[in-house]
Amino acid sequence: MFTLTSIELDNALAAINHHGYSTMLPDPPEWDVVTANWPAIRDILEKIDLDTYEPLKLMRVFAPKSRANIRVMHMLHPQDLLIYTALVLIAKNDIEANRVPLKAQRVFSYRSDISRPQVLYGAKGSYEAYRKQLDTKAENEKVKFVAIADIADFYPRIYQHRLENVIESVATSQRVRDVARVLVRKLIGSLMGRNSYGIPVGPYASRLLGEAVLIDVDATLQSQGINFVRWVDDYNIFCKTEYEAQSVLFALGEWLFSNHGLTLQSAKTKILPIDIYKNEVLYRHEEQLTDRDTVVNMFRGFTIGYEGEDDDEEPDEEEIQGVLAVLQGTDIKGMLEASLADTALVDYEAVVYALTKLPRIPGAPPALKREVLELVIDNAELLYPVAEQISKYVLSFSDLTRTEQKRIATKLLRPLKSKRNPPPPYYAMWILHIFASSPAWNHAKDIVALYTGSTSEVIKRHAALAIQSSGNRSEAVAIKDDYVGASPMLRLAILFASRKLGIDERKHWKLANGVSGGIEKLI
């Protein structure tokens, strides 16, 4: 029997509140129910025997990497995310203690602070330190070639048995050894459909498990005196000769396949002469930058509460003025128009940074923000891979008039109504997230039509959440009968939408459908 303690569950709640619910997916309203009723939820979770527990089916979302490639994301039921995060936190310190030490300046991604039990890892400055180390290594006059390698489909291809062995091998207590069994063999195995490979993609706790899997890979490279730097699944290996670079890549590929069943991604694995590496991989010096590069680097370097990751410091006035000077001295709208001009090669990096950072810059010209908004709305069909940034950018405006909201809503919904070329569910999910944010966005009848006309669990869930916000009883009636046959995450959304029913009507409906589960009953 294995149960979680109240402290372990409190730590999990705090970690999720700190890092977020899931990367690349909208924050679910169910989480507000969890936090508002935490003592009751914690009491339920404390009683679960994880040796016999069967997790609820997760929701899969296929998110675009580009216009041609996709990655799978997983949204866990809030109950399972809490359990998953709590278990990883128990093993966190033992995992970190066995990684190549941070002081070695080799591995920079997702380093844990053992003194912070409620935080999975620290993020502030980590990526900047990684990039600085690449610059330093590249300036060594002995380095003539750099081998760069990227592990193909890293999280989805992690071999679970190997992960279980890793956690057992680093464990310094019976509690952590038990976690290896309960977390991997029981929980992850069930969540991933009894496959022998893959961990959930999206939950922030998964990042530490990915780092755990590579402990032996990093240690082997370190012991062999190989000059490498790693960020997540990207290796940069600095070599004196091309032969050395080729030899190291072969050895790395063989080790990954033989010990983990992982392979290197052929398109991203290559050997570059140092000059080409500097020009193509590392950022160029400011005097060589185009307007586009200047703006992208400016956006990249400006941080203010970005992604909620340990970044609570306000930028100083000098930094703000420098950013504003770049904004005023560059045609940002023209740059984005150029980024969108070639519909086959949309410059997503420029668009992502502009949409993410522009709303966070104090003093950024309101007219510029409006121009960018109109540009994005008019070109939304070219920007499916950056649906998250579109959604958050639209929601960053607190002063939209009803007329503006209606016009924007009509344009955003138009692609979703297409019968011939509908957008991917990932895009629809983020657009529907806008409509779920406030009743002011309205269009409930259109959203019900999207719900009933779709076979996608993702679209149905987010349409139901939008109905909860802007619909009425008739819209709730149209979807309530789907509850019994729905998946767990869709059920939660239908429960939210059912709040539009009459009080007695809803009470009878819940009894008739056997609504169970702590979070479900609280909704």
N, C-alpha and C positions, 0 to 999 in steps of 0.2 A: 504493500500500500504506500502511495506517495501523495501527499497533500501539500499545498502551498500555505505558508504562514501569512498572517495579516501584514507583517512587515514586508515580506517579499512581494505581496500584492500591492501594498502602498508604493513600494519602489517602482513597480511596473506602471502604475497609474502616473506617477511623477515623470517617469521616463517618456511615456507617450505624450504627455502634456508638453514636455520639453522639446522633443524632436519632431513630433507630429504623428498623425495616424498612419499615413502611408505616403510614400513619394509618388508623384505623378497622378494621384487620384484626389478628388475633392474630399474635404473633411466631411464625414457622415454626421447627420444630426443625431444619430444614435449616441454619439460620444457625449453630447450635452446631457443626455438622459443618464448616462453612466456617472459622469462627474457630479450631477445634481443629486444622485441617489447612491453615492459611493458606499456608505456603511452597509446598506442592504445588499448591494451587488457583491461586496467583499465577503459578506457572510455566506452567500450562496457559493462563491468560488472556493472558499476555504473548505467546504464540505466535499468537494469533488475529489474522488480517488483517480489520479491521472494514470494509474496502471490499468484501469478498466474503462476510462473515459473515451468516448467517440466524439471527436470534434465535429462541428457543423460544416457543411459543404461551403467551401469558399467560392467567391465570384471571380471568374477570369475575365480580364480585359486585355485586348490586343492593342497596344499603343504603338504608334508609328515611331520608328527611329529616324526615318526620312520619308520621302514620298514613295519609296519602293520597298523599304524593309520595316519589319515590325518586331516588337518584343512583347512577351507575355507579362502581365502584371496580375497580382493576386490581392483581392480585398478580403481580409479575414473578418468573420463575425467578431464584434467587440469582445465577447467573452473569450474567444480563442486568441485574439491578439493580446489580451491581458495575460493569459496563461503562457503564451509563447514568449512574450517579453520578459515575464518574471523568471522563466527558466533560463533564458540567455543571460540575464543579469546575475543569476547565481553562479554561472560558470565564467562570467566576464573577467574577473581578476586572474584566474588560473590561465585563461587564454592569453591575456596580455603579458603575463610573466614569462611565457614561453616563446613569445615572438622575438625577432631580431630587435634588440634594444633601440629605442628611438635615438639615443645618443650616437648610434652608428651611422645615422643619416642615410639609411637605405630604404626604409619602409615608412611612409608618411600617412597612409590612409587609415582613418578610424582608430586612432590610438586612444586607449582607455586610461582614465585616471582612477586608480584603485581607491582613492580617498572619496570618491563621489559615487555612492551606491545607487543613486537615483538617476544617473546619467550613463547612457550606453558608451559614448565616446565624445571626445572634444573635436570641434571642427574649426574653430577660429584660427586662422592663419596657417592651417595645415597644408592646404593646396598651394598657397603662396610660398611656403617653405620648400615644398616639393619642386616647384618651378625654379626657385632660386638655386636649389641644389643641382638641377639639370644644367642651369647656366654655368655654375661653378665647374662641374665635371667637363662641360664642353670646352672650357677655356684652358684645360690642361694640355700643354703642348705635346704630350705623349699620345694623346687620344687622336686617332686618325679616322676611325670608323665607329659608328654606333649601330648596334642591333636593337631594333624595337620590335616588341612582340605583344600581342593581345590575345588573351585566352578566349576562344570562341564559346558563346552562350554560357558564360561562367556559372551563374546561379542555377539556371535550369538543368545544368549537366553535373552538378556536384553529386558525387556518389555518397549516398547516405550512410552506408556501412563504414566508409572511410571517415566520414565526419564523426560518427559515433566513436570510432577508435581513437580519433584525435582528442576528443573531449575526455575520454577515459584515461588517455596517456598523460594529459596535463593536470588531471585532477589531484588535488592535495587533500581532499576530504571525501568521505563516503557520500556526502550530500551531492557533490559535483559528479561523482561516479554514477549516482542514481539519475542525475539529470541527463547524462549521456543516453541512458536507456529510455527514460520517459520522453525526453525532448525529441530525439531522433527516431528511435525505433517505433515509438507509440504515436506521438503527436504529428511530427512531420510526415512520417510514413502514411498516416491516415489522410492528412490534408492533401498530400500529393497523389492520392488515388491508388495507394499501395504500390506505386512504382518504386524502383530501387534507387532512383536518382532525382535530383531537384530539391530545392528549398523554396519557400515562398518568396516571390519577387515583389518588393514594395514595402513591407514592414522594415523599419529601421534596424530592428534587432538582427535581421538577416545579414547585415553588413559585418557584424562581428563573427558570424559563422563562416562567411566567406574568407575572412582574414585567418580564422583558425585552420581552415583547410590548407592554406598556403604556408603554414609554419615550417613544414619540412622542406618545402621548395626553397624558401628564403634561406633557411639554415644551410642547406646543401650548397647553394651559390656562395654564401658567405664563407663556408669552410674551405671552398675551393679557390678562394681569393679572387672571385669574379667581381668586377667593378660594376655593380648594378644599382639602380634606383627604381622603386616600384610605387605605383599608385593604383590601388584596387587590382584590376587584372591587366594593367599595362606595365610592361617591363622595358626599361631603357638600360642597355648594357654597353659600357664604354670600353673600346678595344684599341689595341695598338695596330692590329693588322686586319685585313678583310678575312683572312683565314681564321683568325681567332674568333671573330664575330660569327662566322659560319659554324665553327665548331661548337660555340656556346649555344647557339640557337638549336642545333641538332640535339645537344645534350639536354637542354631545357625541354624541348618537345618530347624527347624519349621519356624523361622523368615524369612529366605531367601525364602522359598516356599510360605508362606502365604502372604508376602508383595511384592515379586518380581517374583514369579514363577520360581525361581532358585533352583537347587538342588546341593548337594555335590557329588563329584565324589567318588564313593565307593572304587575304587582301590587305591586312594591316601589319603583317610580319615582314620585315624587310631589313636590309643592311644599307646604311647611308654613309657616304663620305661625310666627314665632320662639317664641311662647309655647307653642304646641302641640308644636313640635319639642322644646323643653326638657322638657315633661311626658311625651311619648310616646317619644322617642328617647333622651334623656339620663336618667341616674338622678336620682331625686328626692332632696331633702335628707333627712337622717336623721329629723328631727322629723315628716316627713310619711309615714314608712314604716309599713306594716302589719307584723304579725309575720312574715308570709311574706316581705315585701321585706327586712326586717332580716336574716333568716336567709340568704336567697339572696345578698345583698350581702356578708354575713359570709363565707359559703363562697367567694364569688367572689374576695374580697380575700385569703384565707388561702392561702399557697403554701408548700409544703415538698416540694422535689424533684418538682414537678408536671410530668408528661409528659417528664421528663428534659431539659428545654430550658434549659440554662444557669442552673439554679436550684438551686444546691448549698448555699445559705445556710440555716442553721437559723433558725426564727422565734425571736424573743426571748421571754423569760418574760412580759413585759407583754402581748404579742400573744396568747400562748397563754391567759393568764388571761382576757383580753377575750373570746376565742372561747368558752372554757368557760362564762363568765358568760351569754353568749347562749344556749348550749345548755341550761343549767340553768334559764334564765328563760323558755324558750319550749317549747311542746308540739310538739316536732319530729315525733313520730309522728302527732299530730293534724293538723299541717300537711300531711304527706304523704298522710294519709287524705283530706283535703280536696282535695289535688291530683289524687287518683285518683277522686274522687266522681263527677264528670261524665265518663262514659266516652267521650263525644264530644269532649271538650275537655280531655284530660289535660294537666296542667301539667308538661310534660317538663323545663323548665328547673329547677324546684325539685327534681325527682327526680334529675336528672343531677348537680347540684351536691352534693346530699346523699350520693349513692352514691360520688362521686368523692373528695370531701374528708373525709368523716366518718372513714374508716379511717386518714387521715393526721394526725389531730389528736391529739397526745400528751395522755393523760389523759381522752379522751372516755369517758363512762360505758359500760362493757361492756354493761350492761342495755339501754341505748338502741340500741347497735349491733345487739344481738340482736332487739330489737323491729322495727327497720327491716328486718333480714334477713327476718323472718317476713312482714312486710307486703309486701315485694317478691316473695317466692316465691309468696305467695297470689294476687298480682295480676299475675303475669308475663305473662299473655296480653294485658293492656292496655298492656304496656311493650315491645312489639317494637322500636320505634325506639331504645330505650336498652339493647339486648341487651349491648353491650360493657360498659356500666357495671354491669349485673346480674352478668355473668360475673366481672368483676374484683372486685366487692364480695364475692361468695361466696368467691372465692379469697383474699381478705384475711384470712379466719378461719383461724387455725392450730390452734385448739383444739376443732374440731368432733368430737363423738364418732361412733363408727361408726353408732349409731342415728340421730343427727341427719343424717349424710351420706346414709344410706339413705332417710330421709324426704324430704330436700331433693331428692335425685336422682329419686325417684319423681315428685314434683310437677313438676320441670323437664322430665322426659321425656314427661309426659302429653300436652302439646300436640303434640309431635313425632310421636306415634303416631296422631294424628287422621287419618282417611282423608277425612273430609268437609271439614274446614277446617284443613289443615296450616299452620303458620306459615311465613313467608318463609325461604328458605335462609340469609339473613343472621342471623336469630335462631337457627336451628338450629346454624349455624357456631359462634357464641359459646357456646351451651350445651354443645355437644360439646367445645369447648375446655376446659371444666371437667373433663370426663371424661378428656381426654387428659393432664391435669396430674398425675395420680397414680393408681396402681392401686387406691387405697383407695375410689375412686368406683365401681369395678366396673361392673355392668350390661352386660357384654360381649355377652350374647345379644340384649338389646334393641337394642344399637348395630349388631350385624350385621344385624338385621332392618331397621333404618333404612337401612343401606347397600344391601342388596339390593332394598329396596322403593322406592328413590329413583332418579330420573333426573337429579338435580342433581349436577353435578360438584363443587359446593361442599360439599354434604352428604356425598357419597361420600368426598371427600378428608379431611374432618374426622372422619368416622366411622372411616376407616382409621387415622388418627393416634390415635384413642381406643382402637382395637383393639390398637395397638402398646403402649399403656400397660397396659390391663387385660385383654386377651384372652389366649387360649392358642392352641395349634397348630390346633385345630379351627376357630377364627374366622379364622385366617390362611389356612387352606386354602380357606375359603369365598370369599375375595376374590382370591386370588393369580392366578387365571386371567384376571383383567381387565387385567393389566399391559400386554399387547401392544397392545390397542386403546385404552388410556387416554391422556389428555392429559398433557403433561409434569408439571404440578403434582400430578395424581392419581397418576402413576407414582411420584413421590417418596414419597408417603404410603404406597402399597402396598409399596414397598421397606422402609419402616420397619416396617410390619405383618409383613412376611415374616421379621423377626427372630425371630418366635415359632415358625418352622419348625425342624426338626432341622438340625444343622450340615451334614451331608452332603446332606440333602434340599434345603436352601437353596442350597448350592453348585451342585447339579445344576440346580435351577430357574433360577438366574441364567444359567448357561451356555446352557440351552435357550431362554431368552427374549432372549438377546443384550443383556444389560444393559451400557450404554455411557454415557460421560460421566463427567468427573472426579468431580463431586459424587455422582452416582448410584453409582459404584463404591465411594466412601468410605462411603456409607450402608450 
